[in-house]
Amino acid sequence: MSANLLITDYSSVAWDFFYQKKTVIFYQFDREIYLKNHGSYMNLETELFGRNFMDLHLLLEENVIMV
């Protein structure tokens, strides 16, 4: 409840953050494998409600998170 930022892959907890108007970042490094094995009711390239990264280095370069 006290977090202001969520980094997730496909977790439904992202919807909780969305409804609370908190920042959601999707890190989907394995999207092709995930879609092949599970599929999705959303287009993961165009319908996500947060920024989307498939590469950890690009995520870190954006200064979205600090390590």
N, CA, C and O atoms as a GROMACS GRO file, in nm:
protein
  268
    1MET      N    1   0.082  -0.119   0.000
    1MET     CA    2   0.000   0.000   0.000
    1MET      C    3   0.086   0.126   0.000
    1MET      O    4   0.043   0.229  -0.051
    2SER      N    5   0.205   0.120   0.056
    2SER     CA    6   0.287   0.240   0.064
    2SER      C    7   0.379   0.258  -0.056
    2SER      O    8   0.444   0.362  -0.069
    3ALA      N    9   0.387   0.160  -0.143
    3ALA     CA   10   0.475   0.170  -0.260
    3ALA      C   11   0.417   0.268  -0.362
    3ALA      O   12   0.296   0.277  -0.379
    4ASN      N   13   0.505   0.341  -0.428
    4ASN     CA   14   0.463   0.436  -0.531
    4ASN      C   15   0.492   0.387  -0.671
    4ASN      O   16   0.447   0.447  -0.769
    5LEU      N   17   0.568   0.278  -0.681
    5LEU     CA   18   0.611   0.227  -0.810
    5LEU      C   19   0.609   0.075  -0.807
    5LEU      O   20   0.650   0.013  -0.709
    6LEU      N   21   0.561   0.016  -0.916
    6LEU     CA   22   0.561  -0.129  -0.930
    6LEU      C   23   0.632  -0.166  -1.058
    6LEU      O   24   0.602  -0.111  -1.165
    7ILE      N   25   0.726  -0.258  -1.048
    7ILE     CA   26   0.788  -0.318  -1.166
    7ILE      C   27   0.744  -0.463  -1.165
    7ILE      O   28   0.768  -0.536  -1.069
    8THR      N   29   0.680  -0.504  -1.274
    8THR     CA   30   0.623  -0.637  -1.280
    8THR      C   31   0.637  -0.693  -1.420
    8THR      O   32   0.670  -0.621  -1.515
    9ASP      N   33   0.613  -0.821  -1.432
    9ASP     CA   34   0.613  -0.882  -1.565
    9ASP      C   35   0.470  -0.892  -1.616
    9ASP      O   36   0.432  -0.822  -1.709
   10TYR      N   37   0.391  -0.979  -1.555
   10TYR     CA   38   0.254  -1.001  -1.601
   10TYR      C   39   0.157  -1.007  -1.483
   10TYR      O   40   0.042  -1.047  -1.501
   11SER      N   41   0.200  -0.969  -1.367
   11SER     CA   42   0.121  -0.986  -1.246
   11SER      C   43  -0.007  -0.901  -1.247
   11SER      O   44  -0.007  -0.786  -1.291
   12SER      N   45  -0.113  -0.959  -1.200
   12SER     CA   46  -0.240  -0.886  -1.192
   12SER      C   47  -0.238  -0.777  -1.086
   12SER      O   48  -0.328  -0.692  -1.084
   13VAL      N   49  -0.139  -0.776  -0.998
   13VAL     CA   50  -0.129  -0.668  -0.900
   13VAL      C   51  -0.108  -0.534  -0.971
   13VAL      O   52  -0.130  -0.429  -0.911
   14ALA      N   53  -0.066  -0.536  -1.096
   14ALA     CA   54  -0.051  -0.412  -1.174
   14ALA      C   55  -0.183  -0.337  -1.181
   14ALA      O   56  -0.184  -0.214  -1.182
   15TRP      N   57  -0.295  -0.409  -1.186
   15TRP     CA   58  -0.427  -0.344  -1.190
   15TRP      C   59  -0.454  -0.267  -1.062
   15TRP      O   60  -0.516  -0.161  -1.065
   16ASP      N   61  -0.410  -0.319  -0.948
   16ASP     CA   62  -0.427  -0.247  -0.822
   16ASP      C   63  -0.354  -0.113  -0.827
   16ASP      O   64  -0.408  -0.011  -0.784
   17PHE      N   65  -0.234  -0.115  -0.880
   17PHE     CA   66  -0.157   0.009  -0.892
   17PHE      C   67  -0.224   0.103  -0.992
   17PHE      O   68  -0.230   0.224  -0.968
   18PHE      N   69  -0.272   0.050  -1.100
   18PHE     CA   70  -0.340   0.131  -1.202
   18PHE      C   71  -0.459   0.205  -1.141
   18PHE      O   72  -0.474   0.325  -1.161
   19TYR      N   73  -0.542   0.134  -1.066
   19TYR     CA   74  -0.660   0.196  -1.005
   19TYR      C   75  -0.624   0.297  -0.897
   19TYR      O   76  -0.702   0.388  -0.868
   20GLN      N   77  -0.506   0.281  -0.838
   20GLN     CA   78  -0.460   0.377  -0.737
   20GLN      C   79  -0.381   0.492  -0.800
   20GLN      O   80  -0.328   0.578  -0.730
   21LYS      N   81  -0.374   0.492  -0.933
   21LYS     CA   82  -0.301   0.595  -1.009
   21LYS      C   83  -0.154   0.602  -0.971
   21LYS      O   84  -0.094   0.709  -0.962
   22LYS      N   85  -0.097   0.484  -0.948
   22LYS     CA   86   0.046   0.472  -0.919
   22LYS      C   87   0.119   0.422  -1.043
   22LYS      O   88   0.058   0.361  -1.131
   23THR      N   89   0.246   0.447  -1.048
   23THR     CA   90   0.327   0.413  -1.164
   23THR      C   91   0.349   0.262  -1.175
   23THR      O   92   0.385   0.196  -1.077
   24VAL      N   93   0.326   0.210  -1.295
   24VAL     CA   94   0.351   0.068  -1.324
   24VAL      C   95   0.449   0.061  -1.441
   24VAL      O   96   0.431   0.127  -1.543
   25ILE      N   97   0.551  -0.019  -1.424
   25ILE     CA   98   0.647  -0.045  -1.530
   25ILE      C   99   0.648  -0.195  -1.554
   25ILE      O  100   0.662  -0.274  -1.461
   26PHE      N  101   0.634  -0.232  -1.679
   26PHE     CA  102   0.636  -0.373  -1.715
   26PHE      C  103   0.775  -0.409  -1.766
   26PHE      O  104   0.828  -0.345  -1.857
   27TYR      N  105   0.832  -0.512  -1.706
   27TYR     CA  106   0.960  -0.565  -1.749
   27TYR      C  107   0.933  -0.707  -1.797
   27TYR      O  108   0.926  -0.801  -1.717
   28GLN      N  109   0.919  -0.722  -1.928
   28GLN     CA  110   0.878  -0.850  -1.988
   28GLN      C  111   0.990  -0.907  -2.075
   28GLN      O  112   0.979  -0.915  -2.197
   29PHE      N  113   1.096  -0.945  -2.009
   29PHE     CA  114   1.213  -0.998  -2.078
   29PHE      C  115   1.186  -1.127  -2.153
   29PHE      O  116   1.260  -1.163  -2.244
   30ASP      N  117   1.080  -1.197  -2.116
   30ASP     CA  118   1.048  -1.327  -2.176
   30ASP      C  119   0.913  -1.327  -2.246
   30ASP      O  120   0.844  -1.429  -2.247
   31ARG      N  121   0.875  -1.215  -2.304
   31ARG     CA  122   0.740  -1.200  -2.362
   31ARG      C  123   0.707  -1.307  -2.465
   31ARG      O  124   0.598  -1.364  -2.462
   32GLU      N  125   0.798  -1.334  -2.556
   32GLU     CA  126   0.769  -1.434  -2.660
   32GLU      C  127   0.740  -1.571  -2.599
   32GLU      O  128   0.646  -1.638  -2.641
   33ILE      N  129   0.819  -1.611  -2.504
   33ILE     CA  130   0.798  -1.740  -2.437
   33ILE      C  131   0.666  -1.739  -2.360
   33ILE      O  132   0.590  -1.835  -2.365
   34TYR      N  133   0.639  -1.629  -2.289
   34TYR     CA  134   0.516  -1.617  -2.213
   34TYR      C  135   0.394  -1.629  -2.304
   34TYR      O  136   0.302  -1.704  -2.275
   35LEU      N  137   0.394  -1.555  -2.414
   35LEU     CA  138   0.281  -1.560  -2.506
   35LEU      C  139   0.263  -1.698  -2.567
   35LEU      O  140   0.151  -1.744  -2.586
   36LYS      N  141   0.373  -1.764  -2.597
   36LYS     CA  142   0.365  -1.898  -2.655
   36LYS      C  143   0.304  -1.997  -2.555
   36LYS      O  144   0.223  -2.082  -2.592
   37ASN      N  145   0.342  -1.985  -2.428
   37ASN     CA  146   0.297  -2.081  -2.327
   37ASN      C  147   0.164  -2.045  -2.261
   37ASN      O  148   0.090  -2.133  -2.218
   38HIS      N  149   0.134  -1.916  -2.251
   38HIS     CA  150   0.016  -1.874  -2.176
   38HIS      C  151  -0.084  -1.793  -2.258
   38HIS      O  152  -0.204  -1.800  -2.233
   39GLY      N  153  -0.036  -1.718  -2.354
   39GLY     CA  154  -0.122  -1.628  -2.428
   39GLY      C  155  -0.161  -1.507  -2.343
   39GLY      O  156  -0.122  -1.498  -2.227
   40SER      N  157  -0.237  -1.416  -2.402
   40SER     CA  158  -0.280  -1.297  -2.329
   40SER      C  159  -0.409  -1.244  -2.389
   40SER      O  160  -0.429  -1.251  -2.510
   41TYR      N  161  -0.495  -1.193  -2.305
   41TYR     CA  162  -0.618  -1.132  -2.353
   41TYR      C  163  -0.595  -0.988  -2.396
   41TYR      O  164  -0.683  -0.925  -2.456
   42MET      N  165  -0.478  -0.935  -2.367
   42MET     CA  166  -0.440  -0.800  -2.408
   42MET      C  167  -0.326  -0.807  -2.508
   42MET      O  168  -0.248  -0.903  -2.508
   43ASN      N  169  -0.316  -0.707  -2.594
   43ASN     CA  170  -0.200  -0.694  -2.680
   43ASN      C  171  -0.090  -0.632  -2.595
   43ASN      O  172  -0.099  -0.515  -2.559
   44LEU      N  173   0.011  -0.708  -2.562
   44LEU     CA  174   0.115  -0.663  -2.470
   44LEU      C  175   0.207  -0.558  -2.530
   44LEU      O  176   0.288  -0.499  -2.459
   45GLU      N  177   0.196  -0.533  -2.659
   45GLU     CA  178   0.276  -0.428  -2.722
   45GLU      C  179   0.203  -0.295  -2.723
   45GLU      O  180   0.267  -0.190  -2.722
   46THR      N  181   0.069  -0.297  -2.726
   46THR     CA  182  -0.004  -0.172  -2.745
   46THR      C  183  -0.105  -0.139  -2.636
   46THR      O  184  -0.150  -0.024  -2.628
   47GLU      N  185  -0.143  -0.234  -2.552
   47GLU     CA  186  -0.252  -0.210  -2.458
   47GLU      C  187  -0.211  -0.200  -2.311
   47GLU      O  188  -0.297  -0.190  -2.224
   48LEU      N  189  -0.083  -0.205  -2.283
   48LEU     CA  190  -0.040  -0.192  -2.143
   48LEU      C  191  -0.055  -0.048  -2.097
   48LEU      O  192  -0.046   0.044  -2.178
   49PHE      N  193  -0.078  -0.029  -1.970
   49PHE     CA  194  -0.103   0.104  -1.916
   49PHE      C  195   0.018   0.163  -1.844
   49PHE      O  196   0.004   0.256  -1.766
   50GLY      N  197   0.133   0.109  -1.871
   50GLY     CA  198   0.257   0.160  -1.814
   50GLY      C  199   0.368   0.144  -1.916
   50GLY      O  200   0.348   0.086  -2.023
   51ARG      N  201   0.482   0.195  -1.883
   51ARG     CA  202   0.596   0.178  -1.973
   51ARG      C  203   0.636   0.032  -1.976
   51ARG      O  204   0.616  -0.041  -1.879
   52ASN      N  205   0.692  -0.009  -2.087
   52ASN     CA  206   0.725  -0.149  -2.106
   52ASN      C  207   0.870  -0.161  -2.151
   52ASN      O  208   0.914  -0.094  -2.244
   53PHE      N  209   0.943  -0.248  -2.083
   53PHE     CA  210   1.082  -0.275  -2.117
   53PHE      C  211   1.100  -0.425  -2.134
   53PHE      O  212   1.041  -0.505  -2.060
   54MET      N  213   1.181  -0.462  -2.231
   54MET     CA  214   1.214  -0.602  -2.250
   54MET      C  215   1.361  -0.626  -2.223
   54MET      O  216   1.408  -0.740  -2.227
   55ASP      N  217   1.434  -0.520  -2.195
   55ASP     CA  218   1.578  -0.528  -2.171
   55ASP      C  219   1.610  -0.457  -2.040
   55ASP      O  220   1.576  -0.340  -2.022
   56LEU      N  221   1.675  -0.526  -1.949
   56LEU     CA  222   1.707  -0.469  -1.818
   56LEU      C  223   1.796  -0.346  -1.829
   56LEU      O  224   1.777  -0.249  -1.757
   57HIS      N  225   1.892  -0.350  -1.920
   57HIS     CA  226   1.983  -0.237  -1.934
   57HIS      C  227   1.909  -0.111  -1.978
   57HIS      O  228   1.940  -0.002  -1.931
   58LEU      N  229   1.812  -0.126  -2.067
   58LEU     CA  230   1.732  -0.010  -2.109
   58LEU      C  231   1.648   0.043  -1.994
   58LEU      O  232   1.633   0.164  -1.978
   59LEU      N  233   1.594  -0.046  -1.915
   59LEU     CA  234   1.517  -0.004  -1.798
   59LEU      C  235   1.605   0.077  -1.703
   59LEU      O  236   1.565   0.183  -1.657
   60LEU      N  237   1.723   0.027  -1.676
   60LEU     CA  238   1.814   0.097  -1.585
   60LEU      C  239   1.865   0.228  -1.644
   60LEU      O  240   1.885   0.325  -1.571
   61GLU      N  241   1.885   0.232  -1.774
   61GLU     CA  242   1.932   0.355  -1.838
   61GLU      C  243   1.828   0.466  -1.832
   61GLU      O  244   1.863   0.584  -1.837
   62GLU      N  245   1.703   0.431  -1.823
   62GLU     CA  246   1.596   0.530  -1.818
   62GLU      C  247   1.589   0.598  -1.680
   62GLU      O  248   1.509   0.690  -1.661
   63ASN      N  249   1.671   0.553  -1.587
   63ASN     CA  250   1.672   0.609  -1.451
   63ASN      C  251   1.535   0.601  -1.383
   63ASN      O  252   1.499   0.684  -1.300
   64VAL      N  253   1.461   0.499  -1.421
   64VAL     CA  254   1.331   0.478  -1.360
   64VAL      C  255   1.349   0.424  -1.219
   64VAL      O  256   1.274   0.458  -1.127
   65ILE      N  257   1.450   0.338  -1.204
   65ILE     CA  258   1.478   0.282  -1.072
   65ILE      C  259   1.624   0.304  -1.041
   65ILE      O  260   1.707   0.322  -1.131
   66MET      N  261   1.655   0.303  -0.916
   66MET     CA  262   1.795   0.319  -0.877
   66MET      C  263   1.839   0.191  -0.806
   66MET      O  264   1.769   0.140  -0.718
   67VAL      N  265   1.956   0.142  -0.845
   67VAL     CA  266   2.009   0.021  -0.783
   67VAL      C  267   2.136   0.052  -0.708
   67VAL      O  268   2.196  -0.037  -0.648
   0.00000   0.00000   0.00000
